[in-house]
Structure formats: C-alpha cells, structure tokens
Amino acid sequence: MSEQKKEPKNKEWIELCEYVKKEILSYDDNMKFPSYLALRLQGIKTGKHIANNKIQNQAKYDDRTLLFTFKICKPKILDYLHKNETSIKDERHKINLIMKFVEQEINDVYIRLQQGKKKEENIHKIAFDNQFNESAEYVKKGKDVKERLKEIW
C-alpha cells in the first residue's frame, strides 16, 4: 500500500512564505522564518500594517494575490535592497521596506487577477453556449448514392 502525502490546507500560505524567505530575503533553509514577517504578511492580506484582531479589516487579499505581487515586485525590491544595503538597520527595517513595495502594487495585481478571472469565465460561457446549437440540421449536399451509381453504369 502506498501512502499518499496529504496536501496541507494552507499550501498557498506556505508557498508564499517560502518564496519571500528564499527569493526576496535570500535566506536558506537553515535560517528561521521571521515571525515579524508572518505578522506583516497576515496584516497586508487584511489591509493593515500588521496582523491585529483589534483593528478592523480594510481589505481581503488571498495568498495567491500576495504571491503574484511579490513576484512582480521582486526586481524592484532586490535592486533597492542591494543599493541601500548599508543604510538598512536590521531585519525589521528590511521587512518594512519590502512591504512598502508590495503595498503599492497589490491593488493593481488584484484588479488584473479579477479581470483575468472574468475573461476566463466569459470564454467558458461562450464555449458552452456554442456547444448546443438547436437550429443546426443535417442536409445532404450532393446527389443520392443510387443516382450516382446509375450515372456511372
């Protein structure tokens, strides 16, 4: 019997965290994922500076939208971090700088994803509607086979 590995419920969250840890912060597997980063990510998903249940949510973004935003912002973020390496005080300062880039782009990414979803739904709807055409009927184009055989003989 082969055991199938279960997909975690929060697969997209884990993918987002791994991407930010490895691709943006350039941390390896031996380094701890910063808890401050997790709070900032959870906060930005709800339109806040940092995750806090006492403050009312101002937005609702999913992990996928946040991941795409990071991927789009990656070149800008890495360039900025490289150029300003000496002026970054600590890990928190670095995380806050990264989040500034993401906060500026997330609404645009969300809108683009929504537009893409609507276009895909329209394509499926059009494809489904065109599958069932009730007015189509079969009509013979040419002569009957028997008539053609008579002409040949």
N, CA, C and O of each residue as an XYZ file, in Angstrom:
612
protein
N       0.822     -1.176      0.000
C       0.000      0.000      0.000
C       0.870      1.244      0.000
O       1.754      1.401      0.842
N       0.614      2.103     -0.931
C       1.385      3.337     -0.983
C       0.619      4.448     -0.282
O      -0.575      4.641     -0.512
N       1.320      5.169      0.570
C       0.682      6.273      1.277
C       0.791      7.535      0.442
O       1.866      7.880     -0.048
N      -0.322      8.214      0.287
C      -0.312      9.464     -0.442
C      -0.098     10.596      0.545
O      -0.726     10.646      1.602
N       0.795     11.501      0.187
C       1.069     12.644      1.038
C      -0.095     13.626      0.906
O      -0.454     14.032     -0.200
N      -0.667     13.995      2.026
C      -1.799     14.918      2.009
C      -1.314     16.334      1.751
O      -0.273     16.752      2.258
N      -2.081     17.061      0.957
C      -1.796     18.470      0.710
C      -2.202     19.260      1.953
O      -3.309     19.090      2.464
N      -1.315     20.115      2.435
C      -1.718     20.915      3.589
C      -2.824     21.902      3.219
O      -2.913     22.348      2.075
N      -3.658     22.235      4.192
C      -4.756     23.155      3.945
C      -4.254     24.522      3.518
O      -4.883     25.207      2.710
N      -3.121     24.907      4.067
C      -2.581     26.231      3.807
C      -1.404     26.181      2.827
O      -0.377     26.824      3.043
N      -1.565     25.427      1.776
C      -0.498     25.234      0.786
C      -0.047     26.569      0.182
O       1.151     26.812      0.044
N      -1.001     27.431     -0.178
C      -0.659     28.718     -0.789
C       0.071     29.625      0.197
O       0.971     30.369     -0.193
N      -0.315     29.568      1.479
C       0.368     30.361      2.502
C       1.820     29.902      2.646
O       2.730     30.726      2.727
N       2.028     28.606      2.678
C       3.379     28.058      2.810
C       4.218     28.434      1.577
O       5.388     28.795      1.705
N       3.615     28.347      0.397
C       4.312     28.725     -0.836
C       4.713     30.197     -0.797
O       5.829     30.545     -1.183
N       3.821     31.054     -0.339
C       4.110     32.484     -0.208
C       5.269     32.714      0.761
O       6.209     33.443      0.443
N       5.207     32.105      1.919
C       6.256     32.278      2.927
C       7.604     31.788      2.423
O       8.625     32.445      2.626
N       7.608     30.637      1.770
C       8.857     30.099      1.224
C       9.436     31.013      0.143
O      10.647     31.225      0.080
N       8.568     31.545     -0.696
C       9.025     32.449     -1.758
C       9.672     33.703     -1.166
O      10.757     34.104     -1.586
N       9.008     34.310     -0.201
C       9.541     35.533      0.406
C      10.842     35.234      1.146
O      11.802     36.001      1.067
N      10.863     34.131      1.853
C      12.065     33.763      2.620
C      13.263     33.529      1.705
O      14.351     34.051      1.949
N      13.057     32.741      0.651
C      14.187     32.346     -0.192
C      14.496     33.340     -1.314
O      15.659     33.663     -1.553
N      13.464     33.822     -1.999
C      13.678     34.659     -3.180
C      13.850     36.142     -2.863
O      14.600     36.838     -3.547
N      13.170     36.623     -1.844
C      13.232     38.046     -1.520
C      14.284     38.323     -0.440
O      15.153     39.178     -0.611
N      14.193     37.590      0.667
C      15.155     37.795      1.755
C      16.471     37.059      1.523
O      17.469     37.351      2.181
N      16.477     36.114      0.598
C      17.662     35.290      0.286
C      18.136     34.497      1.503
O      19.339     34.355      1.719
N      17.208     33.987      2.288
C      17.522     33.132      3.428
C      17.579     31.687      2.944
O      16.877     31.307      2.006
N      18.416     30.892      3.591
C      18.459     29.475      3.236
C      17.629     28.679      4.243
O      17.034     29.247      5.159
N      17.597     27.360      4.060
C      16.754     26.502      4.903
C      17.210     26.450      6.357
O      16.428     26.084      7.235
N      18.466     26.810      6.624
C      18.979     26.775      7.990
C      18.537     27.986      8.807
O      18.692     28.001     10.028
N      17.990     28.994      8.143
C      17.597     30.219      8.829
C      16.113     30.181      9.188
O      15.298     29.630      8.448
N      15.779     30.768     10.319
C      14.405     30.797     10.809
C      13.592     31.823     10.025
O      14.080     32.900      9.682
N      12.349     31.461      9.752
C      11.423     32.398      9.110
C      11.036     33.427     10.158
O      10.562     33.051     11.230
N      11.224     34.714      9.884
C      10.946     35.738     10.895
C       9.458     35.839     11.248
O       8.618     35.976     10.359
N       9.139     35.774     12.516
C       7.736     35.864     12.942
C       7.169     37.246     12.620
O       5.971     37.380     12.370
N       8.018     38.270     12.625
C       7.564     39.617     12.272
C       7.097     39.649     10.817
O       6.130     40.334     10.485
N       7.784     38.910      9.960
C       7.384     38.836      8.552
C       6.017     38.167      8.424
O       5.186     38.609      7.630
N       5.778     37.114      9.190
C       4.478     36.431      9.146
C       3.364     37.387      9.569
O       2.296     37.407      8.957
N       3.610     38.178     10.611
C       2.611     39.149     11.065
C       2.378     40.228     10.011
O       1.243     40.659      9.810
N       3.428     40.663      9.345
C       3.288     41.679      8.298
C       2.519     41.123      7.102
O       1.678     41.813      6.526
N       2.808     39.871      6.727
C       2.100     39.242      5.609
C       0.616     39.071      5.936
O      -0.245     39.363      5.106
N       0.325     38.600      7.143
C      -1.076     38.439      7.548
C      -1.766     39.797      7.602
O      -2.942     39.914      7.256
N      -1.044     40.815      8.033
C      -1.607     42.147      8.100
C      -1.929     42.712      6.729
O      -3.001     43.285      6.530
N      -1.021     42.559      5.786
C      -1.237     43.115      4.445
C      -2.394     42.407      3.743
O      -3.066     43.004      2.903
N      -2.629     41.142      4.083
C      -3.763     40.412      3.496
C      -5.097     41.029      3.894
O      -6.085     40.909      3.170
N      -5.121     41.685      5.044
C      -6.356     42.299      5.515
C      -6.309     43.825      5.463
O      -7.170     44.494      6.035
N      -5.311     44.371      4.784
C      -5.226     45.816      4.592
C      -4.709     46.577      5.796
O      -4.964     47.773      5.934
N      -3.991     45.899      6.660
C      -3.441     46.534      7.857
C      -1.919     46.584      7.759
O      -1.310     45.951      6.897
N      -1.322     47.360      8.674
C       0.142     47.406      8.730
C       0.692     46.069      9.224
O       1.656     45.536      8.676
N       0.061     45.544     10.266
C       0.483     44.283     10.865
C      -0.775     43.558     11.353
O      -1.779     44.202     11.659
N      -0.731     42.240     11.427
C      -1.890     41.466     11.866
C      -2.276     41.880     13.286
O      -1.452     41.871     14.200
N      -3.550     42.243     13.446
C      -4.056     42.671     14.747
C      -5.574     42.530     14.717
O      -6.249     43.188     13.924
N      -6.104     41.679     15.574
C      -7.549     41.429     15.591
C      -8.357     42.590     16.169
O      -9.578     42.632     16.012
N      -7.696     43.517     16.826
C      -8.403     44.646     17.427
C      -8.679     45.756     16.414
O      -9.488     46.647     16.672
N      -8.019     45.704     15.281
C      -8.213     46.705     14.232
C      -9.096     46.091     13.146
O      -8.923     44.933     12.768
N     -10.037     46.883     12.657
C     -10.970     46.396     11.638
C     -10.237     46.155     10.306
O      -9.360     46.924      9.911
N     -10.625     45.067      9.630
C     -10.039     44.759      8.328
C     -10.431     45.818      7.309
O     -11.566     46.293      7.290
N      -9.469     46.181      6.460
C      -9.726     47.178      5.435
C      -9.695     46.580      4.037
O     -10.055     47.246      3.067
N      -9.272     45.343      3.933
C      -9.193     44.675      2.633
C      -9.222     43.170      2.863
O      -9.201     42.699      4.000
N      -9.272     42.428      1.765
C      -9.222     40.971      1.861
C      -8.542     40.431      0.603
O      -9.174     40.270     -0.441
N      -7.264     40.159      0.721
C      -6.488     39.587     -0.380
C      -6.160     38.141     -0.026
O      -5.981     37.803      1.145
N      -6.084     37.298     -1.039
C      -5.703     35.913     -0.771
C      -4.188     35.757     -0.934
O      -3.498     36.662     -1.403
N      -3.695     34.586     -0.535
C      -2.260     34.318     -0.591
C      -1.731     34.342     -2.021
O      -0.602     34.763     -2.271
N      -2.553     33.888     -2.947
C      -2.152     33.848     -4.356
C      -1.898     35.266     -4.888
O      -0.910     35.503     -5.585
N      -2.779     36.191     -4.561
C      -2.619     37.580     -4.988
C      -1.345     38.167     -4.397
O      -0.602     38.872     -5.080
N      -1.102     37.877     -3.142
C       0.094     38.383     -2.477
C       1.360     37.792     -3.100
O       2.353     38.496     -3.287
N       1.321     36.504     -3.419
C       2.472     35.860     -4.051
C       2.769     36.483     -5.411
O       3.924     36.779     -5.717
N       1.738     36.684     -6.229
C       1.942     37.308     -7.537
C       2.492     38.720     -7.397
O       3.319     39.152     -8.200
N       2.034     39.437     -6.379
C       2.534     40.792     -6.143
C       4.018     40.751     -5.813
O       4.788     41.572     -6.311
N       4.422     39.808     -4.982
C       5.848     39.668     -4.664
C       6.658     39.331     -5.912
O       7.753     39.858     -6.111
N       6.118     38.455     -6.746
C       6.847     38.082     -7.962
C       7.006     39.270     -8.902
O       8.048     39.429     -9.537
N       5.981     40.099     -8.989
C       6.052     41.279     -9.845
C       7.030     42.308     -9.272
O       7.766     42.951    -10.020
N       7.036     42.460     -7.963
C       7.883     43.466     -7.311
C       9.319     43.000     -7.068
O      10.176     43.810     -6.714
N       9.589     41.722     -7.251
C      10.901     41.167     -6.908
C      12.067     41.956     -7.492
O      12.990     42.286     -6.748
N      12.074     42.277     -8.792
C      13.240     43.015     -9.319
C      13.452     44.374     -8.636
O      14.584     44.745     -8.325
N      12.364     45.106     -8.407
C      12.466     46.416     -7.752
C      12.983     46.266     -6.320
O      13.851     47.018     -5.877
N      12.435     45.286     -5.611
C      12.807     45.074     -4.207
C      14.286     44.718     -4.101
O      15.025     45.327     -3.327
N      14.711     43.732     -4.883
C      16.102     43.283     -4.792
C      17.069     44.389     -5.198
O      18.132     44.544     -4.595
N      16.704     45.149     -6.210
C      17.551     46.261     -6.644
C      17.681     47.292     -5.523
O      18.781     47.751     -5.217
N      16.563     47.648     -4.921
C      16.577     48.631     -3.832
C      17.384     48.120     -2.645
O      18.197     48.857     -2.087
N      17.172     46.872     -2.256
C      17.896     46.311     -1.113
C      19.396     46.278     -1.373
O      20.193     46.541     -0.473
N      19.770     45.960     -2.584
C      21.197     45.895     -2.938
C      21.835     47.288     -2.896
O      22.939     47.460     -2.378
N      21.131     48.271     -3.444
C      21.680     49.635     -3.495
C      21.734     50.297     -2.116
O      22.581     51.157     -1.873
N      20.841     49.902     -1.222
C      20.754     50.540      0.098
C      21.143     49.594      1.234
O      20.674     49.742      2.363
N      21.976     48.652      0.935
C      22.391     47.632      1.889
C      22.942     48.227      3.189
O      22.632     47.749      4.280
N      23.750     49.255      3.060
C      24.424     49.825      4.232
C      23.485     50.636      5.119
O      23.740     50.773      6.315
N      22.415     51.172      4.562
C      21.515     52.016      5.364
C      20.392     51.224      6.042
O      19.654     51.783      6.854
N      20.253     49.943      5.723
C      19.216     49.111      6.359
C      19.717     48.682      7.731
O      20.751     48.025      7.854
N      18.966     49.066      8.762
C      19.391     48.872     10.145
C      19.373     47.409     10.585
O      20.367     46.887     11.088
N      18.228     46.760     10.387
C      18.069     45.398     10.873
C      17.009     44.667     10.045
O      16.519     45.189      9.043
N      16.664     43.461     10.477
C      15.715     42.630      9.750
C      14.329     43.273      9.676
O      13.690     43.222      8.626
N      13.859     43.867     10.753
C      12.552     44.523     10.756
C      12.511     45.670      9.750
O      11.536     45.833      9.016
N      13.562     46.448      9.727
C      13.639     47.566      8.788
C      13.585     47.041      7.348
O      12.904     47.607      6.493
N      14.300     45.973      7.106
C      14.329     45.354      5.777
C      12.937     44.858      5.377
O      12.501     45.067      4.245
N      12.248     44.204      6.303
C      10.900     43.684      6.034
C       9.930     44.830      5.754
O       9.111     44.741      4.840
N      10.017     45.892      6.527
C       9.145     47.046      6.311
C       9.381     47.689      4.948
O       8.433     48.115      4.288
N      10.633     47.759      4.530
C      10.944     48.306      3.205
C      10.338     47.431      2.104
O       9.765     47.940      1.140
N      10.468     46.133      2.257
C       9.915     45.189      1.281
C       8.400     45.360      1.185
O       7.839     45.389      0.090
N       7.751     45.471      2.326
C       6.294     45.596      2.353
C       5.816     46.895      1.721
O       4.711     46.950      1.182
N       6.632     47.936      1.780
C       6.266     49.206      1.140
C       6.075     49.000     -0.363
O       5.130     49.528     -0.949
N       6.964     48.239     -0.981
C       6.843     47.956     -2.413
C       5.575     47.159     -2.700
O       4.851     47.455     -3.651
N       5.311     46.155     -1.883
C       4.159     45.278     -2.086
C       2.850     46.044     -1.891
O       1.907     45.871     -2.664
N       2.793     46.887     -0.863
C       1.577     47.651     -0.592
C       1.205     48.568     -1.755
O       0.023     48.796     -2.015
N       2.200     49.087     -2.447
C       1.944     49.986     -3.576
C       1.386     49.253     -4.793
O       0.697     49.860     -5.612
N       1.672     47.966     -4.924
C       1.299     47.218     -6.128
C       0.110     46.279     -5.953
O      -0.484     45.858     -6.946
N      -0.246     45.945     -4.735
C      -1.194     44.854     -4.517
C      -2.574     45.121     -5.129
O      -3.201     44.193     -5.641
N      -3.056     46.357     -5.089
C      -4.371     46.649     -5.675
C      -4.360     46.447     -7.189
O      -5.315     45.911     -7.751
N      -3.287     46.870     -7.847
C      -3.181     46.674     -9.299
C      -3.153     45.194     -9.659
O      -3.795     44.773    -10.621
N      -2.414     44.410     -8.892
C      -2.342     42.969     -9.141
C      -3.709     42.335     -8.911
O      -4.136     41.485     -9.692
N      -4.394     42.739     -7.850
C      -5.721     42.204     -7.547
C      -6.686     42.493     -8.702
O      -7.431     41.611     -9.127
N      -6.669     43.727     -9.205
C      -7.549     44.105    -10.317
C      -7.236     43.275    -11.553
O      -8.151     42.801    -12.227
N      -5.958     43.095    -11.858
C      -5.576     42.291    -13.039
C      -6.018     40.844    -12.899
O      -6.476     40.238    -13.868
N      -5.887     40.285    -11.703
C      -6.328     38.902    -11.486
C      -7.840     38.778    -11.629
O      -8.325     37.798    -12.193
N      -8.588     39.752    -11.130
C     -10.043     39.735    -11.256
C     -10.468     39.846    -12.718
O     -11.394     39.162    -13.154
N      -9.789     40.707    -13.472
C     -10.097     40.849    -14.897
C      -9.807     39.549    -15.642
O     -10.580     39.140    -16.508
N      -8.702     38.907    -15.306
C      -8.371     37.630    -15.926
C      -9.394     36.561    -15.607
O      -9.744     35.754    -16.468
N      -9.877     36.549    -14.373
C     -10.894     35.576    -13.956
C     -12.196     35.796    -14.730
O     -12.830     34.835    -15.166
N     -12.597     37.067    -14.900
C     -13.820     37.383    -15.638
C     -13.698     36.967    -17.106
O     -14.640     36.420    -17.678
N     -12.549     37.225    -17.707
C     -12.339     36.845    -19.107
C     -12.400     35.335    -19.270
O     -12.968     34.828    -20.238
N     -11.817     34.625    -18.324
C     -11.836     33.156    -18.383
C     -13.268     32.631    -18.256
O     -13.658     31.702    -18.962
N     -14.049     33.233    -17.349
C     -15.445     32.824    -17.193
C     -16.235     33.096    -18.469
O     -17.064     32.280    -18.871
N     -15.983     34.233    -19.102
C     -16.668     34.562    -20.357
C     -16.304     33.573    -21.455
O     -17.163     33.182    -22.245
N     -15.058     33.170    -21.511
C     -14.618     32.195    -22.518
C     -15.329     30.865    -22.304
O     -15.806     30.255    -23.261
N     -15.404     30.412    -21.052
C     -16.084     29.150    -20.757
C     -17.570     29.247    -21.087
O     -18.161     28.299    -21.604
N     -18.166     30.391    -20.789
C     -19.588     30.584    -21.060
C     -19.850     30.562    -22.564
O     -20.803     29.929    -23.018
N     -19.020     31.245    -23.330
C     -19.167     31.273    -24.787
C     -18.956     29.881    -25.364
O     -19.714     29.447    -26.231
N     -17.940     29.184    -24.894
C     -17.660     27.834    -25.389
C     -18.820     26.899    -25.074
O     -19.180     26.066    -25.906
N     -19.406     27.018    -23.898
C     -20.520     26.165    -23.505
C     -21.764     26.492    -24.324
O     -22.473     25.585    -24.759
N     -22.034     27.773    -24.539
C     -23.208     28.174    -25.321
C     -23.115     27.699    -26.763
O     -24.131     27.355    -27.367
N     -21.924     27.676    -27.315
C     -21.754     27.277    -28.713
C     -21.811     25.764    -28.911
O     -21.929     25.298    -30.045
N     -21.729     25.004    -27.846
C     -21.782     23.547    -27.977
C     -23.184     23.064    -28.351
O     -23.328     22.043    -29.024
N     -24.193     23.774    -27.928
C     -25.559     23.345    -28.155
C     -26.266     24.333    -29.079
O     -26.757     25.375    -28.645
N     -26.305     23.986    -30.339
C     -26.978     24.840    -31.319
C     -28.170     24.064    -31.839
O     -28.008     23.149    -32.647
N     -29.353     24.409    -31.395
C     -30.552     23.659    -31.724
C     -31.007     23.851    -33.165
O     -31.743     23.009    -33.680
N     -30.608     24.901    -33.819
C     -31.099     25.171    -35.169
C     -30.319     24.426    -36.254
O     -30.702     24.476    -37.423
N     -29.274     23.765    -35.907
C     -28.485     23.061    -36.914
C     -29.180     21.762    -37.314
O     -29.619     20.993    -36.459
N     -29.274     21.527    -38.613
C     -29.869     20.303    -39.127
C     -28.959     19.722    -40.196
O     -28.204     20.444    -40.847
N     -29.040     18.428    -40.365
C     -28.240     17.779    -41.373
C     -28.967     17.871    -42.719
O     -30.142     17.524    -42.839
N     -28.228     18.349    -43.724
C     -28.795     18.460    -45.063
C     -27.797     17.851    -46.040
O     -26.612     18.186    -46.028
N     -28.303     16.936    -46.900
C     -27.432     16.323    -47.900
C     -27.033     17.366    -48.926
O     -27.855     18.158    -49.387
N     -25.760     17.351    -49.273
C     -25.281     18.328    -50.234
C     -25.369     17.811    -51.668
O     -25.726     18.542    -52.592
N     -25.040     16.559    -51.824
C     -24.951     16.048    -53.193
C     -26.085     15.117    -53.559
O     -27.080     14.998    -52.844
N     -25.911     14.466    -54.686
C     -26.923     13.521    -55.165
C     -26.910     12.280    -54.309
O     -25.947     11.990    -53.599
N     -28.003     11.561    -54.395
C     -28.118     10.308    -53.689
C     -27.119      9.311    -54.286
O     -26.807      9.388    -55.475
N     -26.624      8.390    -53.481
C     -25.620      7.420    -53.930
C     -26.179      6.556    -55.067
O     -25.465      6.265    -56.026
N     -27.413      6.157    -54.970
C     -28.001      5.309    -56.004
C     -28.042      6.046    -57.343
O     -27.781      5.449    -58.388
N     -28.366      7.334    -57.317
C     -28.413      8.109    -58.554
C     -27.037      8.209    -59.186
O     -26.910      8.134    -60.408
N     -26.015      8.376    -58.378
C     -24.652      8.471    -58.927
C     -24.213      7.146    -59.544
O     -23.534      7.119    -60.571
N     -24.612      6.044    -58.899
C     -24.244      4.740    -59.440
C     -24.924      4.494    -60.780
O     -24.321      3.896    -61.671
N     -26.172      4.943    -60.945
C     -26.889      4.786    -62.218
C     -26.178      5.549    -63.315
O     -26.084      5.070    -64.445
N     -25.680      6.727    -62.995
C     -24.984      7.540    -63.997
C     -23.690      6.852    -64.462
O     -23.334      6.901    -65.640
N     -22.999      6.210    -63.509
C     -21.739      5.545    -63.841
C     -21.989      4.322    -64.723
O     -21.205      4.085    -65.642
N     -23.033      3.539    -64.494
C     -23.290      2.301    -65.221
C     -23.996      2.642    -66.462
O     -24.324      1.755    -67.250
